[in-house]
């Protein structure tokens, strides 16, 4: 499953599921590089130490720049979580009452759409904290309380869209046809658009029905998400059954559970991938994949039918043909037809490459098993892709781990991002930790010293924790009424292989790529200059939001970049040999057909579910998903219900195509760095990315931001060549 950014979705007007940022689906330079500063911490990245700086010092430094910097006050008891929800709703309702009481002759920008944005920011502060608790707290009681509060807030949030008194005031202001420009004009236009999308233009009876359906949808969606988080399955194997498994799996805490017994949690991503990529026993791979593809099946099978039925009913009542058309209206693609055609073009273009790759995999399987009739199944492709890398390209992904001790990778990545974006990171002592090894970092502008925000690092897996990689926004950026700017705070929630004994946490190359990607989301959030929280940071169209981070994945394929931090932890003088990197690149593209066809299977499945399933045929959802996944990539095992564990269905509903869409933009943007004098270290290009893309957020049309960064119209050609869909 692709890394996941969880973020503020497009509003339809202000329901909490749509309003607030959701979790975003994961090194030493030359003397010219900017150094990280850090307080002493045995778990901190290797960085140059300077005078320790407290959070209070950092916050005070912001006053010079009229910036407000603060950390969230995380609730620590179920009672506090519930109290936060009650307080949030009371205060928000009171703020809306003030808007609703406005006389039509007294309306202006500040007391209508401006006040709505400020109210959204305050609600978002609370909602983001509760979401973070729900996904990261080690305390099951807190997670359960947060889950219930999320449902409560989201259902209440739907009703905010239907405050007729508030709509009347906002419409009265819009009817004055104010002469606005820039962000202000965009905020008014999109607010009125969202009221239309919520059904405020419908007769009251129909509007009430849409509201009822949306409230039911938020509740079902939260249950669906919670079932995925709670889903667990442990399979036990002997040492011989796990032949080929990396030592990082076999020696990980909690895996060895007997003299000759190893317990693999198929719901823990890194453990699942360790088996699928390296274990020789086909039956073991089949069992692990089948169980992983059936997680939450019992709980979520009926819920997926409800989700799709409710979405279709809402969309059609609002005048759209289907949910895909409704959701994509506010994205770059604009409608389901455009997205489907985009995905199908890539699917067909990749067919010859995937066929060649599968033929190579099958030849390896025939040689390994001695069975001339051997076929490649879904549980085989990762394993034989890895075997191909080892045999044809002499690349052993496990052997490469020694070059990527996690803390050195973090330090090196920090140095690189500091250099190209003109910022400095300082490690701080968090006043509150939800887990002992939590890290907190402050971000400053290197040239001016302006504090820009904070980010947390929560690095390792644990029971009940969100089990992929994501950037969780906590506090949004926004210009406040008094002219001060509220700077952002975010959290990077990761699940890296933990250290074991004297062996540090060692990453595979894919995890390094994930780290560079996810930290890109953090930069996108923290570097914002948007005036309104609605437009800040990653609040961009969903089919663009991954592009700036996917672009940064290119860094970990560059020899000069890798040499700046990747070294054998046992002998730092040893760097990755150029031949190995060349082979690694060749191996990557050698299996890109299968990799991308699998991604396209998710996107096409998602679009099919949201264009073909309605309230009359919802029972066909699982068979339809099964068929499209099987036809586009490789057949799913009988009895599997992949869609029930597909968390993107509530975060990227009708939008998973956006990964490929954004990949195309990312490949094009990466060429600007590649062609610049400093390559991937080029400060001028990095500053342009910061100013034209990251700081802008959604404060202007992202097409404008893309072209201003590129200096030309965008092109899909670099992407088609990269994935092998075009010679």
C-alpha positions as CSV (number, residue, x, y, z in Angstrom):
1,X,0.0,0.0,0.0
2,X,1.3,3.4,-0.9
3,X,2.3,5.8,1.8
4,X,-0.6,7.8,2.9
5,X,-1.1,11.5,3.4
6,X,-3.9,12.2,5.7
7,X,-5.0,15.8,5.4
8,X,-7.7,18.4,5.2
9,X,-10.1,17.2,2.5
10,X,-12.1,19.5,0.3
11,X,-15.1,20.8,2.3
12,X,-18.6,20.3,1.4
13,X,-19.1,23.0,3.3
14,X,-17.7,22.4,6.7
15,X,-18.4,18.8,8.0
16,X,-15.5,17.8,10.1
17,X,-14.6,14.8,8.0
18,X,-14.2,17.2,5.1
19,X,-13.1,20.3,6.9
20,X,-10.1,19.3,8.8
21,X,-6.7,18.0,7.8
22,X,-6.5,14.3,8.1
23,X,-3.4,12.2,8.6
24,X,-1.3,12.8,5.2
25,X,-0.9,9.2,3.7
26,X,6.3,8.0,5.1
27,X,23.3,13.1,6.7
28,X,26.1,15.3,6.5
29,X,26.7,17.6,3.6
30,X,29.7,19.6,2.6
31,X,30.9,22.5,4.7
32,X,28.4,24.7,2.9
33,X,25.5,22.9,4.4
34,X,23.4,24.2,7.3
35,X,23.8,22.2,10.4
36,X,21.0,20.9,12.6
37,X,21.1,22.1,16.2
38,X,20.1,19.8,19.0
39,X,19.8,19.4,22.7
40,X,21.3,16.2,24.0
41,X,19.3,13.2,23.3
42,X,20.6,9.7,22.8
43,X,17.9,9.1,20.2
44,X,18.4,12.3,18.3
45,X,19.9,12.4,14.8
46,X,23.6,13.0,14.6
47,X,23.8,16.7,14.5
48,X,26.1,19.5,15.6
49,X,25.3,20.5,19.1
50,X,24.8,24.1,20.1
51,X,23.4,25.9,23.2
52,X,20.2,24.1,24.3
53,X,17.1,26.1,23.4
54,X,13.8,25.6,25.2
55,X,10.3,25.6,23.6
56,X,9.7,28.9,25.5
57,X,12.8,30.5,23.9
58,X,11.6,29.4,20.5
59,X,8.1,30.8,21.1
60,X,9.5,34.1,22.4
61,X,11.7,34.4,19.3
62,X,8.5,34.4,17.2
63,X,7.2,37.7,18.7
64,X,9.8,39.7,16.8
65,X,8.1,38.5,13.6
66,X,4.6,38.8,14.9
67,X,4.4,35.0,14.8
68,X,2.6,32.8,17.4
69,X,4.2,29.5,18.0
70,X,2.6,27.0,20.4
71,X,2.4,23.3,21.1
72,X,-0.9,21.5,21.4
73,X,-2.1,20.7,24.9
74,X,-2.8,17.0,24.4
75,X,-5.7,15.6,26.5
76,X,-4.5,12.8,28.8
77,X,-7.8,11.3,30.1
78,X,-11.1,10.2,28.5
79,X,-12.8,12.9,30.6
80,X,-10.6,15.6,29.1
81,X,-11.2,14.4,25.6
82,X,-14.9,14.5,26.1
83,X,-14.7,17.9,27.8
84,X,-12.7,19.2,24.8
85,X,-15.5,18.1,22.4
86,X,-18.2,19.7,24.5
87,X,-16.2,23.0,24.8
88,X,-15.4,23.0,21.1
89,X,-19.0,22.6,20.1
90,X,-20.3,25.2,22.5
91,X,-17.8,27.8,21.5
92,X,-18.2,27.1,17.8
93,X,-22.0,27.2,17.9
94,X,-21.8,30.6,19.8
95,X,-19.5,32.0,17.1
96,X,-21.9,30.8,14.4
97,X,-24.8,32.4,16.3
98,X,-23.0,35.7,16.0
99,X,-22.7,35.4,12.3
100,X,-26.3,34.3,12.0
101,X,-27.6,37.3,13.9
102,X,-26.0,39.8,11.5
103,X,-28.2,42.3,9.9
104,X,-28.0,42.1,6.1
105,X,-26.8,45.7,6.0
106,X,-24.0,45.0,8.5
107,X,-22.3,42.1,6.7
108,X,-18.7,42.4,5.5
109,X,-15.8,40.1,4.8
110,X,-14.4,39.9,8.3
111,X,-17.7,39.1,10.0
112,X,-18.9,36.4,7.5
113,X,-16.4,34.3,5.5
114,X,-13.5,35.6,7.6
115,X,-15.2,34.6,10.8
116,X,-16.1,31.2,9.3
117,X,-12.4,30.5,8.6
118,X,-11.4,31.5,12.1
119,X,-14.1,29.3,13.6
120,X,-12.9,26.4,11.4
121,X,-9.3,27.0,12.7
122,X,-10.4,26.7,16.3
123,X,-12.5,23.6,15.7
124,X,-9.6,22.1,13.7
125,X,-7.2,22.6,16.6
126,X,-9.4,20.4,18.8
127,X,-10.2,17.9,16.1
128,X,-6.6,17.4,15.0
129,X,-5.5,16.7,18.6
130,X,-8.3,14.1,19.1
131,X,-7.4,12.5,15.7
132,X,-3.8,12.3,16.9
133,X,-4.8,10.6,20.2
134,X,-7.0,8.2,18.3
135,X,-4.1,7.1,16.1
136,X,-1.1,7.3,18.4
137,X,-2.0,6.9,22.1
138,X,-0.5,3.9,23.8
139,X,-3.5,3.8,26.0
140,X,-6.5,1.9,24.5
141,X,-9.0,3.7,26.7
142,X,-7.8,7.0,25.3
143,X,-7.9,5.7,21.8
144,X,-11.4,4.4,22.3
145,X,-12.6,7.7,23.9
146,X,-11.0,9.7,21.0
147,X,-12.7,7.5,18.5
148,X,-16.1,8.1,20.0
149,X,-15.4,11.9,20.1
150,X,-14.3,11.9,16.5
151,X,-17.7,10.4,15.6
152,X,-19.5,12.9,17.8
153,X,-17.7,15.9,16.4
154,X,-18.0,14.8,12.8
155,X,-21.7,14.2,13.1
156,X,-22.1,17.6,14.7
157,X,-19.9,19.1,12.1
158,X,-22.3,18.1,9.3
159,X,-25.0,20.2,10.9
160,X,-22.8,23.3,10.7
161,X,-23.2,23.2,6.9
162,X,-27.0,23.6,7.3
163,X,-27.1,26.7,9.6
164,X,-29.6,28.6,7.4
165,X,-29.0,31.8,9.4
166,X,-25.2,31.6,8.7
167,X,-25.8,30.9,5.1
168,X,-28.2,33.8,4.9
169,X,-25.5,36.2,6.2
170,X,-22.8,34.9,4.0
171,X,-25.1,35.0,0.9
172,X,-26.1,38.5,1.8
173,X,-22.5,39.5,1.8
174,X,-21.9,37.7,-1.5
175,X,-24.9,39.4,-3.0
176,X,-23.2,42.8,-2.5
177,X,-20.7,41.6,-5.2
178,X,-17.7,42.9,-3.2
179,X,-14.6,43.8,-5.2
180,X,-12.2,41.2,-3.7
181,X,-8.9,39.9,-5.1
182,X,-6.5,37.1,-4.3
183,X,-7.1,34.8,-1.3
184,X,-10.1,36.8,-0.2
185,X,-11.9,36.4,-3.5
186,X,-11.0,32.7,-3.6
187,X,-12.3,32.2,0.0
188,X,-15.7,33.8,-0.8
189,X,-16.0,31.9,-4.1
190,X,-15.2,28.5,-2.6
191,X,-17.4,29.1,0.5
192,X,-20.4,29.8,-1.7
193,X,-19.5,26.8,-3.9
194,X,-19.4,24.6,-0.8
195,X,-22.8,25.7,0.4
196,X,-24.1,24.7,-3.0
197,X,-22.3,21.3,-2.7
198,X,-23.9,20.8,0.7
199,X,-27.3,21.3,-0.8
200,X,-28.2,24.8,0.5
201,X,-29.8,25.6,-2.8
202,X,-32.2,22.7,-2.5
203,X,-35.7,22.8,-1.0
204,X,-35.6,22.3,2.7
205,X,-37.0,18.8,2.7
206,X,-34.3,17.6,0.3
207,X,-31.6,19.6,2.1
208,X,-32.6,17.9,5.4
209,X,-32.3,14.5,3.7
210,X,-28.8,15.3,2.5
211,X,-27.8,16.4,6.0
212,X,-29.2,13.2,7.5
213,X,-27.3,11.1,4.9
214,X,-24.1,12.9,5.5
215,X,-24.3,12.5,9.3
216,X,-24.8,8.8,8.8
217,X,-21.9,8.7,6.4
218,X,-19.5,10.3,8.9
219,X,-20.4,7.8,11.6
220,X,-20.0,4.8,9.2
221,X,-16.7,6.2,7.9
222,X,-15.3,6.6,11.4
223,X,-16.3,3.0,12.3
224,X,-14.7,1.8,9.1
225,X,-11.4,3.6,10.0
226,X,-11.4,2.3,13.5
227,X,-11.9,-1.2,12.5
228,X,-8.9,-1.0,10.3
229,X,-6.8,0.4,13.1
230,X,-8.0,-2.3,15.5
231,X,-7.6,-5.2,13.0
232,X,-4.9,-7.6,14.0
233,X,-3.7,-11.1,13.0
234,X,-0.7,-13.0,14.2
235,X,0.6,-16.1,12.4
236,X,3.2,-18.4,13.9
237,X,5.9,-20.1,11.9
238,X,9.0,-22.2,12.5
239,X,12.5,-21.0,11.6
240,X,12.6,-23.3,8.6
241,X,9.3,-22.0,7.3
242,X,10.7,-18.5,7.4
243,X,13.8,-19.4,5.4
244,X,15.1,-16.2,3.7
245,X,13.6,-13.9,6.3
246,X,15.9,-11.0,7.2
247,X,17.4,-10.9,10.7
248,X,15.7,-7.6,11.2
249,X,12.5,-9.5,11.4
250,X,13.6,-12.6,13.3
251,X,15.3,-10.6,16.0
252,X,12.7,-7.8,16.3
253,X,11.1,-7.5,19.8
254,X,8.0,-9.7,20.1
255,X,8.7,-11.8,17.0
256,X,10.5,-14.8,18.6
257,X,7.9,-16.2,20.9
258,X,9.3,-19.7,21.5
259,X,12.3,-22.0,21.0
260,X,11.3,-22.5,17.4
261,X,8.4,-20.2,17.1
262,X,8.2,-16.8,15.4
263,X,5.1,-14.7,15.4
264,X,4.4,-12.4,12.5
265,X,1.8,-9.7,12.7
266,X,0.4,-9.3,9.2
267,X,-1.2,-6.0,10.2
268,X,2.3,-4.5,10.9
269,X,3.4,-3.2,7.5
270,X,7.2,-3.8,7.8
271,X,6.7,-7.4,9.1
272,X,4.3,-8.1,6.3
273,X,6.7,-6.8,3.7
274,X,9.6,-8.6,5.2
275,X,7.8,-11.9,4.6
276,X,6.4,-11.1,1.2
277,X,9.8,-9.9,-0.2
278,X,12.2,-12.4,1.4
279,X,10.6,-15.7,2.6
280,X,11.2,-18.5,0.2
281,X,8.3,-20.7,1.3
282,X,5.4,-20.0,-1.1
283,X,2.8,-21.3,1.3
284,X,3.9,-19.0,4.0
285,X,3.7,-16.0,1.6
286,X,0.3,-17.1,0.5
287,X,-1.0,-17.4,4.0
288,X,0.4,-14.0,5.1
289,X,-1.0,-12.2,2.1
290,X,-4.4,-13.9,2.3
291,X,-4.7,-13.0,6.0
292,X,-3.5,-9.4,5.4
293,X,-6.0,-9.0,2.5
294,X,-8.8,-10.2,4.7
295,X,-8.2,-8.0,7.8
296,X,-11.4,-6.3,9.1
297,X,-13.4,-8.4,6.6
298,X,-16.2,-9.3,9.0
299,X,-16.5,-5.9,10.5
300,X,-16.1,-3.8,7.3
301,X,-17.8,-5.8,4.6
302,X,-21.2,-4.5,5.6
303,X,-19.8,-1.0,6.2
304,X,-18.3,-0.7,2.7
305,X,-21.7,-1.3,1.2
306,X,-23.2,1.4,3.5
307,X,-20.4,3.8,2.6
308,X,-20.9,3.4,-1.1
309,X,-24.6,3.5,-1.0
310,X,-24.7,6.6,1.2
311,X,-22.2,8.4,-1.0
312,X,-24.2,7.7,-4.2
313,X,-27.4,8.9,-2.5
314,X,-25.7,12.1,-1.4
315,X,-24.2,12.8,-4.8
316,X,-27.3,12.2,-6.8
317,X,-29.4,14.3,-4.5
318,X,-27.0,17.1,-5.1
319,X,-27.3,16.8,-8.8
320,X,-24.2,14.8,-9.7
321,X,-24.1,11.5,-11.6
322,X,-22.1,9.8,-9.0
323,X,-19.7,10.3,-6.0
324,X,-16.7,10.5,-8.3
325,X,-18.1,13.5,-10.2
326,X,-19.0,15.1,-6.9
327,X,-15.6,14.6,-5.3
328,X,-13.5,15.5,-8.3
329,X,-15.3,18.7,-9.1
330,X,-13.0,20.5,-6.7
331,X,-9.8,18.6,-7.9
332,X,-7.5,19.1,-10.8
333,X,-9.2,16.3,-12.8
334,X,-12.7,17.9,-12.4
335,X,-14.7,14.7,-13.1
336,X,-14.6,10.9,-12.9
337,X,-14.4,10.4,-16.7
338,X,-11.1,12.4,-16.9
339,X,-9.6,10.4,-14.0
340,X,-10.6,7.0,-15.5
341,X,-9.2,7.9,-18.9
342,X,-6.0,9.0,-17.3
343,X,-5.6,5.7,-15.4
344,X,-6.7,3.5,-18.3
345,X,-4.1,5.2,-20.6
346,X,-1.4,4.3,-18.1
347,X,-2.8,0.8,-17.6
348,X,-2.7,0.0,-21.3
349,X,0.6,1.7,-21.9
350,X,2.2,-0.5,-19.1
351,X,0.8,-3.8,-20.4
352,X,3.8,-4.8,-22.5
353,X,6.2,-3.9,-19.7
354,X,4.3,-5.8,-17.0
355,X,4.1,-8.9,-19.3
356,X,7.9,-8.9,-19.7
357,X,8.4,-8.5,-16.0
358,X,6.0,-11.3,-15.1
359,X,7.7,-13.6,-17.6
360,X,11.1,-12.9,-15.9
361,X,9.5,-13.7,-12.5
362,X,8.0,-16.9,-13.8
363,X,11.3,-18.0,-15.2
364,X,12.9,-17.5,-11.7
365,X,10.0,-19.5,-10.1
366,X,10.4,-22.3,-12.6
367,X,14.1,-22.5,-11.8
368,X,13.6,-22.3,-8.0
369,X,10.7,-24.9,-7.9
370,X,11.6,-27.1,-10.8
371,X,8.0,-26.9,-11.9
372,X,7.8,-26.0,-15.6
373,X,4.2,-25.1,-15.2
374,X,4.8,-22.7,-12.3
375,X,2.7,-19.5,-12.5
376,X,3.2,-16.1,-10.7
377,X,0.5,-15.4,-8.1
378,X,-0.2,-12.2,-6.1
379,X,1.8,-13.6,-3.2
380,X,4.8,-14.2,-5.5
381,X,5.5,-10.9,-7.2
382,X,7.3,-9.1,-4.4
383,X,9.5,-12.1,-3.6
384,X,10.5,-12.7,-7.2
385,X,11.0,-9.0,-7.8
386,X,13.5,-9.1,-5.0
387,X,15.1,-12.3,-6.4
388,X,15.4,-10.6,-9.8
389,X,17.2,-7.7,-8.1
390,X,19.6,-10.1,-6.5
391,X,20.2,-12.4,-9.4
392,X,20.1,-10.1,-12.5
393,X,21.2,-6.9,-10.8
394,X,23.1,-8.2,-7.8
395,X,21.1,-6.0,-5.5
396,X,20.2,-7.4,-2.1
397,X,17.9,-4.9,-0.4
398,X,18.6,-6.4,3.0
399,X,22.4,-6.0,2.6
400,X,21.9,-2.3,1.8
401,X,20.3,-1.7,5.3
402,X,23.8,-1.4,6.8
403,X,24.2,1.9,4.9
404,X,21.0,3.4,6.3
405,X,21.0,3.6,10.1
406,X,17.9,5.5,10.8
407,X,19.3,8.3,12.9
408,X,22.0,9.0,10.3
409,X,19.4,9.1,7.6
410,X,17.3,11.5,9.6
411,X,20.3,13.8,10.2
412,X,21.3,13.7,6.6
413,X,17.8,14.3,5.4
414,X,17.6,17.3,7.7
415,X,20.8,18.7,6.4
416,X,19.6,18.4,2.8
417,X,16.2,20.0,3.4
418,X,17.7,22.8,5.5
419,X,20.0,23.6,2.6
420,X,17.6,23.6,-0.2
421,X,14.7,25.2,1.6
422,X,16.8,27.7,3.6
423,X,15.7,26.6,7.1
424,X,17.3,25.3,10.3
425,X,16.0,22.6,12.6
426,X,16.5,22.7,16.3
427,X,15.7,19.8,18.6
428,X,13.7,20.7,21.7
429,X,12.5,19.0,24.8
430,X,8.8,18.4,24.5
431,X,6.9,19.4,27.6
432,X,4.6,16.4,27.0
433,X,5.3,13.1,25.4
434,X,2.6,10.5,24.4
435,X,5.5,8.0,24.0
436,X,8.9,8.1,25.7
437,X,11.0,8.3,22.5
438,X,9.0,11.1,21.0
439,X,11.1,13.9,19.4
440,X,10.2,17.5,19.0
441,X,11.9,19.9,16.5
442,X,11.6,23.6,15.8
443,X,12.0,25.1,12.3
444,X,13.5,28.5,11.6
445,X,14.3,30.5,8.5
446,X,18.1,30.3,8.3
447,X,18.6,33.8,6.9
448,X,16.2,35.8,9.1
449,X,15.9,33.6,12.2
450,X,12.1,33.7,11.9
451,X,10.6,30.7,13.8
452,X,8.3,28.9,11.3
453,X,6.8,26.0,13.3
454,X,7.2,22.7,15.1
455,X,7.2,19.0,14.1
456,X,7.1,15.8,16.2
457,X,8.7,12.5,15.2
458,X,7.0,9.3,16.4
459,X,9.2,6.7,14.8
460,X,8.5,3.1,15.8
461,X,5.5,0.8,15.7
462,X,3.5,-0.2,18.8
463,X,0.2,-1.7,19.8
464,X,-2.8,0.3,18.6
465,X,-0.7,2.9,16.7
466,X,-1.5,4.0,13.1
467,X,0.3,1.4,11.2
468,X,1.6,3.1,8.1
469,X,3.5,6.4,7.5
470,X,1.7,9.7,7.7
471,X,2.0,13.4,8.4
472,X,-0.6,14.5,10.9
473,X,-1.4,18.3,10.9
474,X,-2.0,19.5,14.5
475,X,-2.1,23.3,14.3
476,X,-2.8,25.1,11.0
477,X,-1.1,28.2,9.7
478,X,-3.3,31.3,9.6
479,X,-3.1,35.1,9.8
480,X,-5.1,36.1,12.8
481,X,-7.4,39.1,13.2
482,X,-4.7,41.1,15.2
483,X,-2.2,40.7,12.3
484,X,-0.2,38.0,14.0
485,X,0.5,34.7,12.2
486,X,-0.3,31.4,13.8
487,X,2.6,29.1,12.7
488,X,1.9,25.4,12.1
489,X,2.7,22.3,14.2
490,X,2.6,18.8,12.7
491,X,3.5,15.2,13.6
492,X,5.3,12.6,11.5
493,X,3.9,9.2,12.5
494,X,6.3,6.5,11.3
495,X,6.7,2.7,11.7
496,X,10.4,2.0,11.1
497,X,12.1,-1.2,12.1
498,X,13.0,-0.7,15.7
499,X,16.6,-1.1,17.0
500,X,17.5,-4.5,18.5
501,X,20.3,-5.0,21.0
502,X,23.5,-3.3,19.8
503,X,22.1,-3.1,16.2
504,X,20.5,0.3,15.4
505,X,17.3,0.7,13.5
506,X,18.4,0.0,9.9
507,X,16.3,1.0,7.0
508,X,15.9,-0.5,3.6
509,X,16.2,1.9,0.6
510,X,12.4,2.0,0.2
511,X,12.0,3.2,3.8
512,X,14.6,6.0,3.1
513,X,12.5,7.0,0.2
514,X,9.4,7.0,2.4
515,X,11.2,9.2,4.9
516,X,12.1,11.8,2.3
517,X,8.6,11.7,1.0
518,X,6.8,12.1,4.3
519,X,9.1,14.9,5.5
520,X,8.2,16.7,2.3
521,X,4.6,16.9,3.6
522,X,5.9,18.4,6.9
523,X,7.8,21.0,4.9
524,X,4.7,21.7,2.8
525,X,2.7,22.3,6.0
526,X,5.2,24.3,8.0
527,X,6.5,26.7,5.3
528,X,3.0,28.0,4.5
529,X,2.3,31.7,4.2
530,X,-1.4,31.4,3.3
531,X,-3.6,34.0,5.0
532,X,-6.5,31.6,5.8
533,X,-6.4,28.2,7.4
534,X,-8.5,26.8,4.6
535,X,-5.7,27.3,2.2
536,X,-2.6,26.7,4.4
537,X,0.0,24.0,3.8
538,X,-1.3,20.8,2.4
539,X,-4.8,22.0,1.9
540,X,-4.4,21.7,-1.8
541,X,-6.5,19.6,-4.3
542,X,-6.1,16.0,-3.4
543,X,-4.7,15.0,-6.8
544,X,-1.9,17.5,-6.3
545,X,-1.0,17.2,-2.7
546,X,1.4,14.2,-3.1
547,X,3.3,15.8,-6.0
548,X,5.8,18.0,-4.0
549,X,6.6,15.0,-1.7
550,X,6.8,12.5,-4.5
551,X,9.2,14.8,-6.3
552,X,11.5,14.6,-3.2
553,X,11.8,10.8,-3.6
554,X,14.2,11.4,-6.5
555,X,16.8,12.6,-4.0
556,X,17.5,9.1,-2.7
557,X,18.4,7.9,-6.1
558,X,21.2,10.4,-6.6
559,X,24.7,9.3,-5.8
560,X,25.9,12.7,-4.5
561,X,22.9,12.9,-2.2
562,X,23.4,9.4,-0.9
563,X,27.1,9.9,-0.3
564,X,26.2,12.8,2.0
565,X,24.7,10.5,4.6
566,X,24.6,6.8,3.6
567,X,27.5,4.9,5.0
568,X,28.1,1.5,6.6
569,X,27.3,2.0,10.3
570,X,30.1,-0.5,11.2
571,X,32.7,1.5,9.1
572,X,31.5,5.0,8.1
573,X,34.3,5.3,5.5
574,X,32.4,2.8,3.3
575,X,29.8,4.4,1.0
576,X,27.4,2.7,-1.4
577,X,29.5,1.7,-4.4
578,X,28.4,3.5,-7.7
579,X,27.9,0.2,-9.4
580,X,25.4,-0.9,-6.6
581,X,23.5,2.3,-7.0
582,X,23.4,1.9,-10.8
583,X,22.1,-1.7,-10.3
584,X,19.6,-0.5,-7.7
585,X,18.2,2.0,-10.2
586,X,18.1,-0.6,-13.0
587,X,16.3,-3.0,-10.6
588,X,13.8,-0.4,-9.7
589,X,12.7,0.3,-13.3
590,X,13.0,-3.4,-14.1
591,X,10.0,-4.0,-11.9
592,X,8.2,-0.7,-12.4
593,X,5.6,-2.2,-14.6
594,X,4.2,-4.5,-11.9
595,X,4.6,-1.8,-9.3
596,X,2.6,0.7,-11.2
597,X,0.0,-1.7,-12.5
598,X,-0.7,-2.6,-8.9
599,X,-1.1,1.1,-8.0
600,X,-3.4,1.5,-11.0
601,X,-5.5,-1.4,-9.9
602,X,-6.2,0.5,-6.7
603,X,-7.1,3.7,-8.5
604,X,-9.3,2.0,-11.1
605,X,-11.1,-0.1,-8.4
606,X,-11.7,3.1,-6.4
607,X,-13.1,4.9,-9.4
608,X,-15.3,1.9,-10.4
609,X,-16.8,1.7,-6.9
610,X,-17.6,5.3,-7.0
611,X,-19.1,5.4,-10.5
612,X,-20.8,2.0,-10.7
613,X,-22.0,1.2,-7.2
614,X,-25.2,2.8,-6.0
615,X,-27.8,2.3,-3.3
616,X,-29.5,-0.5,-5.4
617,X,-26.5,-2.7,-6.1
618,X,-24.2,-2.1,-3.1
619,X,-23.9,-5.9,-2.5
620,X,-21.9,-6.0,-5.7
621,X,-19.1,-3.8,-4.2
622,X,-16.8,-6.5,-3.0
623,X,-17.1,-8.7,-6.2
624,X,-16.5,-5.6,-8.3
625,X,-13.4,-4.6,-6.4
626,X,-12.1,-8.2,-6.5
627,X,-12.6,-8.3,-10.2
628,X,-10.9,-5.0,-11.1
629,X,-8.0,-5.6,-8.8
630,X,-7.5,-9.1,-10.3
631,X,-7.9,-8.0,-13.9
632,X,-5.6,-5.0,-13.6
633,X,-2.8,-6.7,-11.8
634,X,-2.8,-10.3,-10.5
635,X,-5.8,-12.3,-9.2
636,X,-6.6,-12.0,-5.5
637,X,-6.9,-15.2,-3.5
638,X,-10.4,-16.6,-3.1
639,X,-12.0,-15.3,0.1
640,X,-9.9,-12.2,0.3
641,X,-11.6,-8.9,0.8
642,X,-8.8,-6.4,0.2
643,X,-11.2,-3.4,0.2
644,X,-12.2,-3.9,3.8
645,X,-8.6,-3.1,4.9
646,X,-8.1,-0.4,2.3
647,X,-7.9,2.7,4.5
648,X,-7.8,5.1,1.5
649,X,-11.4,4.4,0.9
650,X,-12.3,6.9,3.5
651,X,-9.5,9.3,2.8
652,X,-9.0,9.1,-0.9
653,X,-12.5,8.0,-1.9
654,X,-12.7,8.5,-5.7
655,X,-9.3,10.0,-5.4
656,X,-6.7,7.3,-5.3
657,X,-5.9,8.0,-9.0
658,X,-4.4,11.2,-7.5
659,X,-1.2,9.3,-6.7
660,X,-0.5,8.7,-10.4
661,X,-1.8,12.1,-11.3
662,X,0.6,13.7,-8.8
663,X,3.4,11.4,-9.8
664,X,3.2,12.8,-13.3
665,X,3.5,16.4,-11.9
666,X,6.3,15.3,-9.6
667,X,8.4,13.8,-12.4
668,X,8.1,17.0,-14.3
669,X,9.0,19.2,-11.3
670,X,12.0,17.0,-10.5
671,X,13.5,17.8,-14.0
672,X,13.9,21.4,-12.8
673,X,16.3,20.3,-10.0
674,X,18.0,17.8,-12.3
675,X,18.8,20.5,-14.8
676,X,19.8,23.2,-12.3
677,X,23.5,24.0,-11.6
678,X,23.5,22.5,-8.1
679,X,21.3,19.5,-9.0
680,X,19.4,18.2,-6.0
681,X,21.3,20.5,-3.7
682,X,20.4,23.7,-5.7
683,X,19.4,26.4,-3.3
684,X,17.9,28.7,-5.9
685,X,15.6,26.0,-7.2
686,X,14.8,24.9,-3.7
687,X,13.9,28.5,-2.7
688,X,11.6,28.7,-5.8
689,X,9.9,25.5,-4.7
690,X,9.4,26.9,-1.2
691,X,8.1,30.3,-2.5
692,X,6.0,29.2,-5.4
693,X,4.6,25.9,-4.1
694,X,5.1,25.2,-0.4
695,X,4.3,28.7,0.9
696,X,1.4,29.2,-1.4
697,X,-0.6,26.2,-0.3
698,X,-4.0,26.5,-1.9
699,X,-4.1,30.3,-1.7
700,X,-4.1,30.4,-5.5
701,X,-4.9,27.9,-8.3
702,X,-2.2,25.2,-8.0
703,X,-1.9,25.2,-11.8
704,X,-0.4,28.6,-11.4
705,X,1.9,27.5,-8.7
706,X,3.1,24.5,-10.8
707,X,3.9,26.6,-13.8
708,X,5.6,29.4,-11.9
709,X,7.9,26.8,-10.4
710,X,8.5,25.0,-13.8
711,X,8.8,28.3,-15.7
712,X,6.8,26.7,-18.5
713,X,3.6,24.6,-19.0
714,X,3.7,21.2,-17.4
715,X,4.4,18.0,-19.3
716,X,3.5,14.4,-18.8
717,X,6.4,13.1,-21.0
718,X,9.0,12.7,-18.1
719,X,6.5,10.6,-16.2
720,X,5.6,8.3,-19.2
721,X,9.3,7.7,-19.9
722,X,10.1,7.1,-16.2
723,X,7.5,4.3,-15.8
724,X,8.1,2.7,-19.1
725,X,4.8,3.5,-20.7
726,X,6.6,5.3,-23.5
727,X,10.0,4.6,-25.2
